[in-house]
Amino acid sequence: MTMTRDDAQVVFHVVGLADTNLLPRLLEPFCLRDIVPEHVSAERQGDEMRVTIAVRRDACPEWEAVARKLGQLFVVKSVLASVADELQATG
């Protein structure tokens, strides 16, 4: 099967402080671009939160700028963004 750009997702892996402001601040850059994530998950691990946000690549062509914006948030320790096609992500 030939993959197309429409099959791709951008996945943002964020480690941040376990703070009440973390999740709304992480979602704000997507809201400002009128992007609804395909998937959001968050897990607290002690003083940190690990958050994964997946969006369709075609809905977020400026995903690198979004990753930089997330990394600038004071409650964020690290951000890793990668592009993955859905067939690889599902198995």
N, C-alpha and C positions, 0 to 999 in steps of 0.2 A: 504494500500500500504506500502511495506517495504522500508524504507529509506536506502540509501547507502551513503557511504562517498562522492561519486561523486555528490550527491545532495546538499552538504553543501557549504555554502559560509562563508568567513570570512569578517566581516564588521568592518572597522576602522572608528571611529568617532573622528575627530580631531578638537580642538579649537586652533586657532593660531592668531598671529598678522595680521592685514590687511596690508600685505606687498607684494610687487611685487615678492619677492623671495619665498613666501610660497608654491604656487602650484607646481612649478618645483622641489623644494626640497622635497615635499611630494611624488612626483611620481618617484624620482630618485631611491630609494631602490627597487621599482618594476622593473624599467628598467634594473637595474644591475642584476636582477634575471631572466630577459627575461619573465616577467609576464605582460600581458595586462589586466588591470582591467575590470571587467564586467560592473561596474558602477562607475562614479565619479560625485559628485555634490558639489557645493560650493556656499555659501551665505554670503555676508558681512552683519555684524550687528555692526554698529559703527566702533570702533577700532579693532574689531575682525572678523575673518572668521570662519565659521563652515563648515567643509569639511567631506564628507562621501566617502569612497573608498571601494568598494566591489570586492573581488576576489574569484575565486573558491578555495576551501580548498585544493583540490588535486594539484592545480597549485602552491600553496604556503604552503608547509608543515612546513616551518620554520616561520610561521606567528607571533609567539611570539617574535622572534628575530627582525622581521620587526617592530613590535609595539614598542619595546624598542628603535630601531634606530630612529623611528619617534619622540619619546618622547625626544630624545637627541638634536633635532634641536633647534637652538636658537630662531626661530620664532614660536615655538610650546608651547602652555600653557598646554594642556592636550591631552591624547590619551586614548581612550577606544576601545578595540578590543574584538569582540565576534563572536562565531560560530553560524550560524543559517542555518537551512535547507530551501531550496527554497519553499517548500510547506507552511511552517509557515510564511515565508516572504511575500508570495503573497496572503494569506488570509486563 
